[in-house]
């Protein structure tokens, strides 16, 4: 629903045929949609580039599609840019959806090399076609799994990205994930503890429910953080807990923790310090307890003297796109300097 009378920008759709995704074990397509927003009155030339990483169960085009009772992201950009609240930017919306329902935007032999895709394939394709972005003028933002992607990319690739924003990005894995493993095991127990049998039943269902999606999400995280290198293991999927007593398997859980931004920041804070802008926020009612991991990141950055903008707000994990009204101008202004 448009909430502005300013002229609409244009959303272009390009396709990126990926070479680095061809090895994924899920059989996911490698020819990927990337929607690209260009503001009214511009062709993209010389503008900064922002990349939108969406949350779990979504793909980039979900943010450019019609939205009931609200704005999609291009409409939000039309309003913010038209009102003068932010300078004009190009925004890319890559489709990174997978058979496991989403993405953490890191390289995995199971999920595919999504970190490489974004940096070595998607970015050059968008920047060459629209003459935007480039060194010092690229930013990445996202919410939930997309916020995790923004956090990890900021810490691992400050030479690529110059600004980042995380809305409720996955952090504090001890609180975020450990409480969910029993539910996953109960779901798998109905299929003789077999991930393959559970997946077969899941993919045959005519209707999904929230419990299905949560189980699938844990499998997606396992595929991202601790894929099984054994080619005989179904899709390389394994959990970091014992199936009978739900006890953590130390070496597997350690592989998950290596990707916890609340821990990663202790070694990669200097990378965040190289950015022009870093925005971090979470709702105080976040139902997945991400608030506490986010606070740990903020505490570490404060202790290290790393400039950043931190926000907490009275809401939960869902339906918080309105918070982009703060983050997008912040990123765009920094990248326009």
C-alpha positions in Angstrom: 0.0 0.0 0.0 1.6 3.2 -1.2 1.9 5.8 1.6 3.5 8.5 -0.5 2.5 10.5 -3.6 6.2 10.7 -4.7 6.9 9.0 -8.1 7.7 5.4 -7.9 11.2 4.0 -8.6 11.7 1.1 -11.0 12.2 -2.5 -10.0 14.3 -4.3 -12.6 14.6 -8.1 -12.6 17.9 -9.7 -13.7 19.1 -13.3 -13.6 22.5 -14.4 -12.3 23.6 -17.9 -13.4 25.8 -19.0 -10.6 28.9 -21.2 -10.9 29.6 -21.3 -7.2 26.2 -22.7 -6.3 26.5 -25.7 -8.7 27.9 -28.0 -6.0 25.1 -27.6 -3.5 23.8 -31.0 -2.3 20.1 -29.9 -2.1 19.7 -29.8 -5.9 18.6 -26.2 -5.7 18.6 -24.1 -8.9 21.7 -22.1 -9.7 20.0 -19.5 -11.9 18.9 -16.9 -9.4 16.6 -13.9 -9.6 17.9 -10.6 -8.3 15.3 -7.7 -8.2 17.0 -4.3 -8.3 15.3 -1.1 -7.2 16.4 2.2 -8.9 14.9 5.4 -7.5 12.8 7.7 -9.7 14.8 10.1 -11.8 18.0 7.9 -11.7 19.5 5.1 -13.8 21.6 3.9 -11.0 24.9 5.6 -12.1 27.1 6.7 -9.3 24.6 5.7 -6.5 25.5 3.6 -3.5 24.2 0.1 -3.5 22.4 -1.7 -0.6 21.7 -5.4 -0.6 18.7 -6.7 1.3 19.1 -10.2 2.9 15.7 -11.5 3.9 14.8 -13.7 6.8 14.2 -17.4 6.9 11.3 -18.8 4.7 11.6 -15.7 2.4 13.4 -14.8 -0.8 14.5 -11.4 -2.1 11.5 -11.0 -4.4 9.2 -11.3 -1.3 10.3 -7.8 -0.4 9.5 -6.3 -3.8 6.0 -8.0 -4.0 2.7 -6.3 -3.1 2.1 -6.2 0.6 -1.2 -6.0 2.4 -1.8 -3.2 5.0 1.7 -1.8 4.5 4.6 -1.0 2.2 6.9 -3.3 0.4 10.6 -2.2 0.5 10.5 -0.3 -2.9 7.5 1.7 -1.7 9.2 2.4 1.6 12.3 3.7 -0.4 10.0 5.8 -2.6 8.7 7.5 0.5 12.0 7.9 2.4 13.9 9.2 -0.7 11.0 11.3 -1.9 10.6 13.0 1.6 14.3 13.7 1.7 14.8 11.4 4.7 17.6 9.6 2.9 19.7 10.1 -0.2 18.9 8.0 -3.3 20.4 4.5 -3.5 20.1 1.3 -5.6 18.9 -1.7 -3.6 19.3 -5.3 -4.7 17.0 -8.1 -3.5 18.7 -11.5 -4.3 16.7 -14.7 -4.2 18.6 -17.0 -1.9 15.7 -19.4 -1.0 16.6 -23.0 -0.6 15.1 -26.5 -0.3 15.6 -26.1 3.4 13.5 -23.0 3.5 16.0 -20.2 3.7 19.6 -19.2 4.1 22.3 -18.0 6.5 24.3 -16.5 3.6 27.5 -18.4 4.4 29.3 -21.0 2.3 28.2 -24.6 2.8 28.7 -27.8 0.8 25.1 -28.6 1.6 23.3 -25.3 1.1 25.7 -23.9 -1.5 28.4 -21.3 -1.5 26.1 -18.3 -0.8 28.8 -16.1 0.7 30.7 -16.4 -2.6 27.6 -16.0 -4.7 26.7 -12.7 -3.1 30.2 -11.3 -3.3 31.7 -12.7 -6.4 28.7 -13.1 -8.6 25.7 -11.1 -7.5 27.5 -7.9 -6.7 29.5 -7.7 -10.0 26.3 -8.5 -12.0 24.3 -5.6 -10.3 27.1 -3.1 -10.3 28.1 -3.6 -13.9 24.6 -3.4 -15.2 23.5 -0.3 -13.1 26.9 1.4 -12.7 26.3 1.7 -8.9 28.1 0.7 -5.7 31.7 -0.1 -5.8 34.4 0.2 -3.2 33.2 2.4 -0.3 29.7 2.5 -1.6 28.2 -0.9 -0.7 26.0 -1.8 2.2 24.2 -4.9 3.4 21.2 -5.1 5.7 18.7 -7.8 6.8 16.4 -9.1 9.5 16.6 -12.3 11.5 18.6 -14.8 9.3 19.2 -11.8 7.0 20.4 -9.8 10.0 22.8 -12.7 10.8 24.0 -12.6 7.2 24.6 -8.8 7.5 26.5 -9.4 10.8 28.7 -12.1 9.5 29.5 -10.3 6.2 30.4 -7.2 8.1 32.8 -9.1 10.2 34.3 -11.2 7.5 34.3 -8.8 4.5 34.9 -5.2 5.5 36.9 -4.9 2.3 33.7 -5.6 0.4 31.0 -3.9 2.5 31.3 -0.4 3.9 28.1 -0.4 6.0 25.8 -2.9 7.5 22.6 -3.1 9.5 21.2 -6.1 11.5 17.6 -6.2 12.6 17.1 -8.9 15.2 20.0 -10.9 13.6 20.6 -14.4 15.0 23.0 -14.2 17.9 23.5 -15.8 21.3 23.1 -19.4 20.0 23.0 -20.9 23.5 19.6 -19.2 24.1 18.4 -19.1 20.6 18.8 -22.7 19.6 19.4 -25.0 22.6 15.8 -24.8 23.9 14.5 -25.8 20.5 16.4 -29.1 20.0 13.9 -31.2 22.1 11.0 -30.2 19.7 13.1 -31.2 16.7 13.9 -34.6 18.2 10.2 -35.2 19.0 9.4 -34.4 15.4 12.1 -36.8 14.1 11.1 -39.5 16.6 7.8 -39.9 14.7 9.9 -41.0 11.7 12.3 -43.4 13.5 14.8 -40.5 14.2 15.4 -40.3 10.5 16.0 -36.9 8.9 15.5 -38.4 5.5 12.2 -39.9 6.4 11.0 -36.7 8.1 12.1 -34.7 5.0 10.2 -37.1 2.7 7.0 -36.7 4.7 7.5 -33.0 5.0 7.9 -32.5 1.3 4.8 -34.7 0.5 2.5 -32.6 2.8 -0.3 -30.6 1.1 -0.2 -28.2 4.1 2.5 -27.1 6.4 2.3 -25.8 10.0 4.6 -23.8 12.2 6.1 -26.9 13.9 7.2 -28.2 10.5 8.8 -24.9 9.6 10.7 -24.8 12.9 12.1 -28.3 12.4 13.1 -27.4 8.9 14.8 -24.2 10.2 17.0 -26.3 12.6 18.0 -28.5 9.7 18.9 -25.4 7.6 21.1 -24.1 10.4 22.7 -27.6 10.7 23.4 -27.5 7.0 25.0 -24.1 7.3 27.0 -24.5 10.5 27.9 -28.2 10.7 27.4 -30.1 7.4 28.4 -33.7 7.5 31.2 -34.3 4.9 30.2 -38.0 4.6 28.6 -38.3 1.1 26.5 -41.2 2.4 24.7 -39.0 5.0 21.3 -37.8 3.6 21.9 -34.2 2.3 24.8 -33.9 4.7 22.4 -33.2 7.6 23.2 -34.0 11.2 22.3 -32.4 14.5 24.6 -31.4 17.4 22.7 -33.3 20.0 22.1 -37.0 20.7 18.8 -38.3 19.5 17.9 -40.2 22.6 18.9 -37.8 25.5 19.2 -34.5 23.7 22.7 -33.9 25.0 25.0 -31.6 23.2 27.8 -33.3 21.1 30.7 -31.0 22.0 32.6 -31.1 18.7 29.5 -30.5 16.7 28.0 -27.8 18.9 31.4 -26.1 18.7 31.0 -25.9 14.9 27.7 -24.0 15.5 29.3 -21.7 18.0 32.0 -20.7 15.6 29.2 -18.9 13.7 27.6 -17.2 16.7 28.0 -13.4 16.1 27.9 -12.8 19.8 31.2 -14.8 20.0 32.6 -13.9 16.5 32.6 -10.2 17.4 35.2 -10.8 20.1 37.7 -11.6 17.4 36.3 -9.5 14.5 35.4 -6.2 16.2 38.2 -4.5 14.3 36.5 -5.4 11.0 33.3 -3.6 12.2 35.5 -0.6 13.1 36.5 -0.3 9.4 32.9 0.3 8.3 31.5 3.7 7.6 28.3 2.7 9.5 27.2 -0.2 11.6 23.6 -0.5 12.8 22.4 -3.1 15.4 19.0 -3.5 17.0 16.6 -6.0 18.5 13.1 -5.8 20.1 12.9 -6.2 23.9 10.1 -8.7 23.5 11.9 -10.9 20.9 10.4 -14.3 21.3 13.6 -16.1 20.3 15.7 -14.4 23.0 17.9 -12.8 20.4 17.9 -9.6 22.4 20.5 -11.1 24.8 23.0 -12.1 22.1 22.5 -8.7 20.5 23.3 -7.0 23.8 26.5 -9.1 24.0 27.6 -7.8 20.6 26.8 -4.2 21.6 28.7 -4.7 24.9 31.8 -6.0 23.1 31.8 -3.1 20.6 31.4 -0.6 23.4 34.3 -2.1 25.3 36.5 -2.1 22.3 35.6 1.5 21.4 34.0 0.6 18.1 31.6 3.3 16.8 28.1 1.9 16.0 24.5 2.7 16.4 22.5 0.5 18.8 18.8 0.4 19.3 16.3 -1.5 21.5 12.6 -1.1 20.9 9.4 -2.4 22.6 8.3 -5.1 20.1 9.0 -8.7 19.3 10.6 -10.5 16.3 7.7 -10.3 13.9 6.4 -7.6 11.6 9.2 -5.1 12.3 9.9 -3.8 8.8 9.0 -0.3 10.0 12.4 -0.2 11.7 13.9 0.2 8.3 12.8 3.8 8.5 15.8 4.2 10.9 18.4 1.9 9.4 18.1 2.6 5.7 18.7 6.4 6.0 21.6 5.7 8.3 23.3 3.4 5.9 22.5 5.5 2.8 23.8 8.7 4.3 27.1 7.1 5.4 27.6 5.5 1.9 26.9 8.8 0.2 29.7 10.7 1.9 
